[in-house]
Amino acid sequence: MSAQLNNPLVEFRDVSFSHPGGASPVISHLSFAVLQGETLVLLGESGCGKTTTLKLINRLLLPTSGQVRVEGKSTVDWDPIRLRRRTGYVIQEGGLFPHFTVESNVGLVPALEGWDETRIKKRVHELLSLVGLEPNDFAQRYPGELSGGQRQRVGVARALAAEPPLLLLDEPFAALDPLTRASLQRQFADLTRRLNKTAVFVTHDVREALLLGSRIGLMQKGQLVLLETPEQFLKSTNQQALAYLDTLRLTNVSKRGKEGAE
């Protein structure tokens, strides 16, 4: 997936963040840009600052120092509601409202934006089809009637509903079984390519990062230690990157061993 070399949609300019009273910063001196049309994957272990970085983009958090810019404007200058409605946000299990139907969940932001019912219904049905859920079968179901993979598909559809320029995804497929996860990874990669969407995707899974990322930002202890294309990431001599790549080799050796035993 090649990024279009347009103006950055998101910029971090020497950004640090600390919780009030915290002994040390959660993230420290982050500087990077997210180009329009690319998927930037933030890869790292739990506690490295990936999710904090994501929350700084849609102003769920404000930087302690430095500046986060979205669409050329500092997040402190954005109305937070306006910013979040221009940012599709996907978390584990989709974050769906259990008492809303699938149609109501997907159509929530367009309804808040004042779209008329006919337009909302058309958009919801279009998106359900796009993520592989037949509208006539799924639109009137409730989240509790869906599988984990189906809920994640609805979550992606909801994030796309109001046609936001930016998607933020926080380990959206982590809780799924391997087959469902692989299916949704392929579908997400295809969707972002076809729709030319800009996305920031958080994961601790190096396979997922290599599959989905236009570039991979490797985070460690609140800092960005590497920012490369998947091709260059595979050639990196960074110790943390090598540790992740070793897990791929160990997995491949384990698979070959099992195949030989069979």
ABEGO torsion letter per residue (X at the ends): XBBBBBBBABBBBGBBBBBBGBABBABBGBBBBBBBGBBBBBBEBBGAGAAAAAAAAAGABBBABEBBBBGGBBAAABBAAAAAAABBBBBBGGGBBAABBAAAAAAAAAAAAGBBAAAAAAAAAAAAAAAGBBAAAAAABBAAABBAAAAAAAAAAAAAAAGBABBBBBGAAAABBAAAAAAAAAAAAAAAAAAGBBBBBBBABAAAAAAABABBBBBBGGBBABBBBAAAAAABABAAAAAAAAAAAAAAAAAAAAAAAX
